[in-house]
Amino acid sequence: MTKPVVRPDVAALLKMIEDSPRPPMQTLDPPEARAGSSAVRALMEVDQGELALVRDFSIPGPLGEMGARLFDAESQRAAGDLVVFFHGGGFVIGDIDSHAPLCADLSRQLGLPIVSVDYRLAPEHPFPAGPNDAIAAARWIATHSAEFGREAKRLILVGDSAGANLALLAAIDLRDEPASVPVAGLGLIYPVTGPVAPEGSGADFAEGYFLTRTLMDWFDGHYAPRLGDWRHETRLRGVGGLPPTAIITAGLDPLRDQGRALAGALSGEGIETAYLEARGNIHGFATMRRLVPSAQRDIERFCTALKLLVDEPPLGE
C-alpha cells in the first residue's frame, strides 16, 4: 500500500492520542471505558447548539423500557418524514448524550426530527440484545410516533458504526415484515456489516488510525456476536428491496471496505445508492468535530446525499 493521505487535523489528533498518558480503551473494563469516553467527549466533539425542541421519552423494548430523545430544529411539524438514529460505540460504549451534537446537527441539516434510541449495551447485554432493541424501537416508532408529538409518514434509519449496523438490520427486518409506515431511506456512517477481514482496509489501517484491530477485538469480545446470524452478518438476508441509501466511510478506517462492498451490493440490486468516502479521515470522525473540524464538511456532504435520495419522488408520481 502506498502511503495514505492523512489530513492535517487528523494527523494532529493521532499524534495527540499517541502522546496521551491515558491507557488504551482495550486495557479497560467497559464501565471504565465508558467513563473515559464521557470524560473526553467535550474535548473531541462540538457543542450541541440550539434547537427548538429536545425531549426525552421511553420506548417499550423486548426486556423493558428503552430511553429515547427527540431532537428537532422546528417546534411544530406536520406529519412527514422522521429519522430514527442509532449511536455507535462498538455495541459497548456510547449513548444518547455522546451523539447528541450529531443528532442535533442532523436535524438542522436534514430539516427533520430525529429520535435517538438508547439500546442495551454489551457485555451486560450481549448480542443480540442491541439488534433486537433496534428492531423493536423502529417498529414502535412507526406506529406510535404521534405519542411523542411527531407523526411519521415515513421512517429514515440512520446510524454510525455499530449504530449503522443496527439501522441496516432494522431496515432489512422492516423490509421483510413491513411496519405501519414505510422505511424511505437509509443513512450509514462508516457502517460495520460483519466480521472485519484481515486484508484490504482491515489490514492497512489495523494500527495507528484510532480504531485498531486490538480495539475491534475488545469490542467483539464483549459483544459476542454469532457467526452465521444475519443480525451480525447482514448480507445473509440480502440487500435487495432496501430503500435508497447514503453511505459515507473514512478513508483510513479498517471498516472502509465493508462500506464500499455494501454500496456495490446495493447498486447491484438496482437500489439508488450514494457512496462517499472521507479521504484522509478516520473512524469516528462524526463525533470528533472539535478536534477534526474538516469532518464537518463530511457530515454536510452525507446529509446532502441522503436528503437528495429521500426527497426523490417514487416513479409514477
Secondary structure, 3 states (H helix, E strand, C coil): CCCCCCCHHHHHHHHHHHHCCCCCHHHCCHHHHHHHHHHHHHHHCCCCCCCCEEEEEEEEECCEEEEEEEEECCCCCCCEEEEEEECCCCCCCCCCCCCHHHHHHHHHHHCCCEEEEECCCCCCCCCCHHHHHHHHHHHHHHHHHHHHCCCEEEEEEEEECHHHHHHHHHHHHHHHCCCCCCEEEEEEECCCCCCCCCCCHHHHCCCCCCCCHHHHHHHHHHHCCCCCCCCCCHHHHCCCCCCCEEEEEECCCCCHHHHHHHHHHHHHCCCCEEEEEECCCCCCHHHCCCCCCCHHHHHHHHHHHHHHHHHCCCCCC
